[in-house]
């Protein structure tokens, strides 16, 4: 197996999951509690990567981060290089592609919290920020864990978006999914099979962890 590609994929998934945790919590909170009439438009934008072909999303990210567009020009002026075909470009693409996998479970966890507990915290003088960290987040921790674990696992298995934005540069943008593709193209089926089997087992363990964690959390909440 290509351990360099595996290490790069793990690094990418960890960084993306951390960013999605920081971004997903406020976005999910706003989507859950906002009363704006056009909120459904934001929900559709967040969920768009679920239905959009990865190559289409990757193409627009690639163009948007390029030197001919505003974001790409700003980045190039600040750092002297463009984001496409770099690890930073992969990270931006992974965060955008996995955003709904983090936001939707977190939002579902927020919605499952009894609103009377939140209102009781406000009545007792708790600020919105204190209520979020002391009441809302602990009671919806299963949703937050599910969102972060799903986004981590989803990033590990990315192919289309990663290939479009990062290409296939060894040690820089060649992730484990691209390595499997390369091994199949080179007729190295034994190596591809071992790597694919490792990803299969990893995905199974991730899903088993999610379902087991949610079941224990629900059982504990019912006892409380």
N, C-alpha and C positions, 0 to 999 in steps of 0.2 A: 504494500500500500504506500501511497505517496503521503508521508507524514508531514511534509512541508505544506501540502494543500490542506490536510486535515487541520493543522495548527492555524493556518490562515483563516479557515472557515470558522473555527472556534473563536478566534480573536474577533472576527467580523460579527459573529452572532452575539458575543458578550457585549461588545460596544453598542450594537444596535439595540439589544434588550435594555441596556442601561439608559440610552437616550429615549427609547419608547416608554420606559417607566416614568421618566421626568416629563415627557410630553403627553403621554396618554392619560395620566391622572387629571390634569386640568381640563383637557379636551373632553374626557368622559364625564367629568363633573358638570361642565357647561351643557353638554348634550342631554344629560339626565335632568337637570333642574331648570334649564332655561325655558322661558315661556314665550320666546320669540316666535312669531307665526311662521316665519320662513326657515325655521330650524331644520326642516326636512332637507333643504338644499345642502346644508353643511353635512348632514348625515349621509346624503348621497355621495358627496365628494369624498368623505372619509372611507366609505364602503366601496368606492370605485375600483380599487385594485383587486377586489374579490372577483369581479366579472370582466375586467379589462384584460386582454391577452398580454402576457408579460413582455412580449416583443414590442407591442405598441407603447406600453408604459415606459419600457426601457428606451425606446426611440425618443420619446418626448423629454425624458430626463437627460438623455445624451445631448439633444439639441439645446435644451434649456441651460445646461451647464457649460456649453461650448462658448468659445470666445466671441461669437457673433451676437450673443444675447446678453441682457443686462446682468444677470446673476453671474454668468461666466466671466464677463469683463471685470466686474467688481472683484471677484476672487483672484483673477489673474493680476490685476493691479496691486492687490494686497500681498500676494504670496509669490508672484512671478511665474506661475504655471497654472494650467487649467485643471479641473477636477476629473474629467473623463480619463479612463485608463490609469487611474491611481486608486489606492486604498480608500482615500477620502471620498472619491466618487462612488465607489462600491458602498460605502457606509451611508451616504445620502440616499442612494437608490434603495438600499435595504430598508432604511427607516420608512421611506415613503411606501414601499411595497408591502411591508408588514404592519403598517399603521392600523388597519382595521382588525388585525388579529390581536392587537393589544387593547384598542379602545373598546371594542364591542363587549368582550367579557368583563372588563372593568365597569363599563356602564351598566351591564346586567347586574353586577354585584351591588352597585349603588342603588339601583331600582328595587332590589330585594330587601333593602333596609327599611324597617318600620319608620315612617315619617314622624310618628309620635315621639320616638326617641330623639330625633334631631330637634324637634320643636321643644322638647323638654330641656335639652341642653341650652337652647337659646333662652328659654324662660329662666333658667338658673344663672344667666349672665354670661354664658360661654359665647365667645365670638365665633364667626363663621370659620375662621382658620382653626381655632381650638376645637370646635365641633368636628371639623373634618378629620383632624388627626386623632382625636380622643374617642370619637363615636363612629363616624361614618367609615373611615378606613379600616379600623379593627373589625367591624362587623361585616365588611365586604372584602376581607383579605383573600378569601378563596377566589373571587373574581380577579383580583389583582395578580395573584399567583398564576392563575390560568392564563391570563393575558400575556404575562411576561414569558412564561414557559412556552406558550404557543408561538410567540414571535421569535423566540430563540430557536426553536426547532424549525420554524418556517424559513428563517434566514440560513440555517445550515443546509437546507435542501434547495435553495434558490438556483435557478439555471438561466432562464431566458433574460431576466433583467440584468443579472450579473454579467452575462456574456455580451449584452448590448452595450452596457456602460463601461465595463472593465476590460473586455477582451479576454485574452488568454496569455497573460504574462507570468511566467514562473516566478514564484516568490512574492509577487505583487498583487495579482488579481486572479490567479488560477486557484479557484476553490475546489472542494472535493467533488462537487457535482460536475464541474467542467472536466476534472481529471477522469472521472468515470467515462464521460463522453469521449475523451481522447483515447482512453484505453480500448474502448469498443471500436473506435475508428482504426486503431492500430492492430485490431484483432487479438489483443491481449485479454481474452475473455476470462481467464482465471483471476487475473488481478482485478478486473472490473467486477467480477462476481464477489470477490472477497470484500471489496470496498462497498459495493451495493448492499451486501448482506449486513455489514456493520451499520450502515445507515438505516436499514430496515429494523434491526434490533434496537437501535437508538430511538427511532420514532415510536416503536412499541413501548419502550420503557417510559418515554415522555408521556404518552397517552395514559398508560397505566398509573403513572404518578399523579396526573391531573385528576383522573376519575377517583382514585383512592383518596387524594387530599380533599376533594370536594365532598365526598361521602362522609369522611370523618368530621369535616367542618360542619356539615349539616346536622350530623348526629349530636355534636357538641352543642350547637345552637339550640336544638330541641330540648336537650337536658337542662340548659340554662333557663 
